[in-house]
Amino acid sequence: MIELPGWPISDARETALLQEVLASPQWGGFNPLVAKFEEAFAAYQGAAFGVSAVNGTVTLEMMLAGAGIGPGDEVIVPAISFVSTASAVTRVGAVPVFVDIEPYSFNMCPEAVWAAIGPATKAVMAVHFGGSMAEVDSLMAICEKRGLLFLEDAAHTQGSEWKGKRAGSFGLASSFSFQNGKVMTAGEGGIVLTSDEALAARMRSFANQGRRPGYSSFHHFEAGNNYRLSALHAAVLTAQLERLDGQIALRTANWAVFQEEYGTASGITWQQIPKAVNRNSWYLVLGRMANGGRDGFCSRVQAAGIPCTPFYPHPLYGNPMYASGDSPCRVMPCPNTEAYIGDAFWIGFRALMGDDATTRAVARAVVAAI
């Protein structure tokens, strides 16, 4: 059994920041530490403004609603993602349009996006899956040509880069998650980034029960909600951000070690990372079994102590709320997606958080399980 580092990881820095909050009179979202974290993370990813919230699901809803997306609108999304990508569209009253992913990249196919555009289409929401990034150049060119908003579901890509520019800084806005399994975590939490000051103000008001700066706390200008991130979460995330670069460097180096040890073994086609992705968070190591037997392979890898999970059991449109017709959607042909469901898997990033010897043991166990 391979002993991998645990997750989440914390040290004295989290403890000190939490004690600072606990010693203050404000543990909630109005503690200055929350705003400091928002500013720091936005700057880290290359955006002007950050609006934090309790999780990455509500930040998707804040982003969509703030962008003016609602009933009568369609939003193009990949058919492969966690359900929040689609349910957020549904919850703001719009219709998700599911499109195919590329072969082996695990990310949205630009040609499929182009084919899906209709008269009601208002936005394209790309998901950067696993830490690598979608073809932002092509997707943004499509949006510009057709007058569509480009949005990023960047839940997996804290620190990832496309041609030297950080994920979350390309479109009108982007959403990140800090859920327990993410490469930066406070157990829960999320943030929306944008460089549009008016959009940031709308989202901040919505997340703060419709309040606006300069007015008393009893003046509410819209039917918002209380989505505020607590200072306790912001304290943990501040420490997590401080060590993120080092952890990404470790995973990147260990992926090279893994590949060296894996060598010329056959049976797995690993995710193709576009050359433009010059920095990858390595949230997931993604692959496809070339000759079947995916589930047995995953079981053997898990038995070695490595977090390995078969792919989603169905595309987003296979979830009961969409398959039943209870929640409206539009489904484009998705042959690649359907193939992935049967043969793809992911290995969690903890497998790349050990030392050289541990990483080599992980690679040998994967080869032995094929």
LOGULUM-123650 format. One line per 2 residues: number of its first residue (from 1); for each residue x negated, y, z of C-alpha. Coordinates in Angstrom, 2 decimals. Last residue first. Layout:
N
NUM> X Y Z  ...
# end
This chain:
370
370> 3.30 -2.01 -16.69  2.88 -2.38 -12.91
368> -0.88 -3.03 -13.01  -1.43 0.16 -14.99
366> 0.55 2.18 -12.45  -1.35 0.60 -9.55
364> -4.65 1.42 -11.23  -3.60 5.05 -11.69
362> -2.55 5.37 -8.05  -5.82 3.82 -6.89
360> -7.71 6.34 -8.98  -5.75 9.14 -7.33
358> -6.57 7.76 -3.89  -10.28 7.58 -4.69
356> -10.37 11.16 -5.98  -8.53 12.61 -2.98
354> -4.78 12.85 -2.53  -2.18 15.31 -3.80
352> -1.57 13.86 -7.28  0.81 11.07 -6.19
350> 2.56 13.63 -4.00  3.71 15.21 -7.28
348> 6.52 12.71 -7.76  6.36 10.07 -10.49
346> 9.07 10.29 -13.12  10.86 7.81 -15.36
344> 12.10 7.45 -18.93  13.40 4.34 -20.77
342> 17.20 4.15 -20.81  18.23 7.73 -20.11
340> 15.47 8.95 -22.39  17.16 7.34 -25.40
338> 20.44 9.16 -24.77  18.59 12.46 -24.51
336> 16.78 11.85 -27.77  20.07 11.10 -29.54
334> 21.85 14.23 -28.25  24.50 15.35 -30.76
332> 26.13 18.53 -29.39  28.45 18.51 -26.41
330> 30.79 21.39 -25.56  32.06 21.80 -22.02
328> 35.29 22.29 -20.12  35.46 20.99 -16.54
326> 38.26 18.47 -15.93  37.45 16.80 -19.26
324> 36.71 13.50 -17.57  33.16 13.35 -18.93
322> 32.48 16.87 -17.65  33.48 16.49 -13.99
320> 32.46 12.82 -14.12  28.82 13.54 -14.99
318> 28.01 12.19 -18.44  27.67 15.70 -19.88
316> 24.60 16.18 -17.73  23.03 13.14 -19.33
314> 23.34 9.82 -17.52  21.49 7.64 -15.00
312> 18.79 10.31 -14.58  15.32 8.81 -15.03
310> 13.99 5.93 -12.98  12.05 7.14 -9.93
308> 8.46 6.62 -8.82  7.12 7.82 -5.46
306> 3.96 5.66 -5.04  3.66 3.27 -2.10
304> 2.61 0.19 -4.11  6.17 -1.16 -3.86
302> 7.34 2.04 -5.57  5.13 1.21 -8.57
300> 6.61 -2.30 -8.76  10.18 -0.97 -8.53
298> 9.51 1.64 -11.20  8.16 -1.02 -13.58
296> 11.20 -3.19 -12.99  13.47 -0.27 -13.86
294> 11.56 0.65 -16.99  11.43 -2.81 -18.53
292> 11.53 -1.59 -22.11  8.73 -1.59 -24.65
290> 7.43 1.99 -24.80  8.29 2.96 -21.24
288> 8.63 6.72 -21.06  6.70 9.15 -18.89
286> 6.85 12.16 -16.61  4.48 13.21 -13.86
284> 6.56 15.66 -11.87  5.96 18.97 -10.11
282> 2.68 19.25 -11.97  2.62 23.06 -11.52
280> 1.18 23.34 -15.02  -1.21 26.00 -16.28
278> -2.33 26.58 -19.89  1.02 25.59 -21.35
276> 0.46 26.89 -24.91  -1.04 23.52 -25.86
274> 2.41 22.00 -25.32  2.42 19.17 -22.74
272> 3.57 15.86 -24.19  5.05 13.74 -21.43
270> 3.35 10.38 -21.16  4.09 7.46 -23.47
268> 3.68 4.30 -21.40  3.01 0.73 -22.54
266> -0.65 0.87 -23.36  -3.78 1.24 -21.22
264> -6.48 3.25 -22.95  -7.81 4.99 -19.86
262> -5.59 5.03 -16.80  -8.69 5.85 -14.75
260> -9.58 8.85 -16.90  -5.94 9.94 -17.07
258> -5.62 9.81 -13.27  -8.84 11.79 -12.81
256> -7.55 14.48 -15.20  -4.25 14.49 -13.30
254> -6.26 14.81 -10.10  -7.88 18.04 -11.29
252> -4.50 19.55 -12.14  -3.01 18.36 -8.86
250> -5.85 19.94 -6.87  -5.72 23.22 -8.82
248> -1.95 23.38 -8.26  -2.52 22.84 -4.53
246> -5.12 25.58 -4.36  -2.88 28.04 -6.16
244> 0.08 27.19 -3.91  -1.73 27.87 -0.61
242> -0.58 31.45 -0.06  2.84 30.73 -1.55
240> 3.55 28.10 1.11  2.58 30.51 3.89
238> 5.02 33.13 2.62  7.61 30.41 2.06
236> 7.52 29.42 5.73  8.04 32.99 6.89
234> 10.74 33.60 4.27  12.70 30.59 5.57
232> 12.59 31.93 9.13  13.46 35.41 7.84
230> 16.71 34.00 6.52  17.65 34.03 2.83
228> 20.85 35.97 2.18  23.68 34.27 0.26
226> 26.49 36.10 2.06  29.06 36.67 -0.66
224> 30.15 39.42 -2.98  33.60 40.74 -3.78
222> 32.45 44.18 -4.89  31.72 47.62 -3.44
220> 31.59 46.76 0.25  31.11 49.60 2.75
218> 30.97 48.25 6.31  27.16 47.92 6.37
216> 26.93 51.67 5.94  25.86 53.13 2.61
214> 22.46 54.12 1.27  21.71 50.79 -0.39
212> 24.74 48.90 -1.70  26.84 46.18 -0.06
210> 28.89 43.63 -1.98  28.51 40.81 0.52
208> 24.71 40.76 0.43  24.19 38.22 -2.36
206> 26.43 40.23 -4.71  24.63 43.47 -3.83
204> 21.24 41.90 -4.48  22.45 40.48 -7.78
202> 23.75 43.83 -8.95  20.60 45.67 -7.84
200> 18.35 43.15 -9.62  20.41 43.57 -12.80
198> 19.99 47.34 -12.63  16.23 47.04 -12.10
196> 15.65 44.72 -15.06  12.26 43.07 -14.47
194> 13.94 39.93 -13.22  13.40 37.16 -10.69
192> 16.04 35.13 -8.89  15.07 33.31 -5.71
190> 15.85 30.08 -3.91  15.86 28.50 -0.47
188> 15.97 25.14 1.29  13.49 23.03 3.23
186> 11.11 25.98 3.19  9.44 24.72 0.04
184> 6.83 25.37 -2.59  5.98 22.35 -4.78
182> 9.67 21.39 -4.60  11.02 18.41 -2.64
180> 12.58 20.31 0.26  14.37 22.88 -1.89
178> 12.47 26.06 -2.79  14.25 26.62 -6.11
176> 13.52 29.22 -8.78  15.86 31.18 -11.07
174> 14.92 33.40 -13.98  16.08 36.68 -15.48
172> 16.21 38.64 -18.74  13.75 36.24 -20.28
170> 9.99 35.79 -20.15  8.81 36.33 -16.57
168> 10.13 33.15 -14.98  7.17 31.02 -15.91
166> 3.90 32.91 -15.72  2.09 34.38 -18.70
164> -1.35 33.03 -19.62  -0.26 31.46 -22.90
162> 2.65 29.78 -21.09  1.98 29.47 -17.37
160> 3.13 27.38 -14.40  2.76 28.91 -10.92
158> 6.15 27.87 -9.54  7.53 25.80 -12.40
156> 10.08 23.22 -11.27  13.04 25.49 -10.45
154> 12.36 27.64 -13.52  15.89 27.74 -14.92
152> 15.08 30.52 -17.35  17.46 32.90 -19.13
150> 17.38 34.26 -22.68  20.35 36.47 -23.57
148> 21.62 36.18 -27.13  21.51 38.66 -30.03
146> 21.12 36.02 -32.74  17.61 36.95 -33.91
144> 16.41 37.80 -30.42  17.79 34.60 -28.96
142> 16.20 32.48 -31.69  12.85 34.22 -31.22
140> 13.13 33.66 -27.47  13.63 29.95 -27.99
138> 10.72 29.63 -30.40  8.27 31.48 -28.15
136> 9.63 29.83 -24.99  9.01 26.28 -26.16
134> 9.92 24.75 -22.77  7.38 24.75 -19.97
132> 5.58 21.99 -18.11  6.31 21.70 -14.41
130> 8.72 18.77 -14.49  11.25 20.37 -16.82
128> 11.14 24.05 -17.71  14.89 24.46 -18.15
126> 15.98 26.95 -20.81  19.22 28.88 -20.45
124> 20.43 30.24 -23.78  23.02 33.00 -23.55
122> 26.20 34.51 -24.97  27.61 31.84 -27.27
120> 31.29 32.49 -28.03  30.90 32.73 -31.84
118> 28.78 29.59 -31.98  25.15 28.62 -31.51
116> 24.66 24.86 -31.27  22.54 24.37 -34.41
114> 19.97 26.92 -33.23  19.72 25.25 -29.83
112> 19.17 21.86 -31.45  16.33 23.32 -33.51
110> 14.81 24.79 -30.34  14.80 21.39 -28.57
108> 15.07 21.72 -24.78  12.36 19.99 -22.77
106> 11.36 16.42 -21.89  8.36 16.81 -24.25
104> 8.50 13.19 -25.45  11.03 13.64 -28.27
102> 12.61 17.09 -27.92  15.72 17.61 -25.83
100> 19.29 17.65 -27.11  21.95 20.27 -26.53
98> 24.77 20.66 -24.02  27.00 23.72 -24.32
96> 28.08 24.89 -20.87  31.36 26.85 -20.74
94> 31.77 29.99 -18.64  33.88 30.54 -15.52
92> 31.06 31.53 -13.16  31.33 28.07 -11.57
90> 30.99 26.29 -14.89  27.69 27.93 -15.72
88> 26.41 27.13 -12.23  27.60 23.55 -12.72
86> 25.39 23.15 -15.79  21.95 23.93 -14.40
84> 23.14 22.78 -10.97  23.54 19.21 -12.31
82> 19.81 18.52 -12.39  18.46 18.60 -15.91
80> 18.78 16.77 -19.23  21.49 17.86 -21.69
78> 19.65 21.13 -22.17  21.70 24.32 -21.72
76> 23.50 26.66 -24.14  25.78 29.13 -22.35
74> 29.28 29.81 -23.68  31.42 32.82 -22.80
72> 35.21 33.18 -22.60  35.22 33.35 -18.82
70> 31.95 34.62 -17.36  28.46 35.88 -18.12
68> 27.78 39.48 -17.10  24.06 39.04 -16.45
66> 24.72 39.35 -12.73  27.16 36.44 -12.94
64> 24.57 34.23 -14.63  21.70 35.17 -12.33
62> 23.81 34.97 -9.17  25.09 31.54 -10.22
60> 21.54 30.29 -10.82  20.52 31.80 -7.48
58> 23.40 29.88 -5.87  21.88 26.59 -6.98
56> 18.34 27.55 -6.05  19.11 27.88 -2.36
54> 19.84 30.34 0.47  19.02 33.45 -1.52
52> 16.13 35.63 -2.63  16.27 38.58 -5.01
50> 12.92 39.26 -6.67  11.97 42.28 -8.77
48> 9.20 43.33 -11.15  8.28 39.97 -12.64
46> 4.86 38.38 -13.21  5.21 35.11 -11.30
44> 2.93 36.22 -8.46  4.46 39.71 -8.47
42> 7.95 38.26 -8.01  6.63 35.97 -5.26
40> 5.00 38.83 -3.36  7.94 41.23 -3.68
38> 10.46 38.65 -2.52  8.15 37.63 0.33
36> 7.82 41.21 1.52  11.59 41.69 1.30
34> 12.14 38.66 3.53  9.38 39.70 5.97
32> 11.17 43.01 6.54  13.86 41.15 8.58
30> 17.27 41.88 7.08  17.86 38.29 6.00
28> 18.19 36.87 9.47  15.84 36.35 12.40
26> 15.95 39.98 13.53  14.96 40.97 17.09
24> 11.38 39.81 16.54  9.48 37.24 18.59
22> 11.03 34.41 16.59  9.91 36.07 13.36
20> 6.28 36.35 14.49  6.46 32.81 15.85
18> 7.55 31.64 12.41  4.59 33.44 10.82
16> 2.14 31.87 13.27  3.58 28.37 12.84
14> 3.56 28.62 9.06  -0.11 29.64 9.16
12> -1.01 26.94 11.70  -0.30 24.20 9.20
10> 2.43 22.90 6.93  2.77 20.21 4.26
8> 6.20 19.04 3.09  5.36 16.34 2.12
6> 3.10 13.51 3.20  -0.29 12.73 1.72
4> -0.41 9.33 -0.01  -1.38 6.03 1.61
2> -1.47 3.35 -1.08  0.00 0.00 0.00
# end
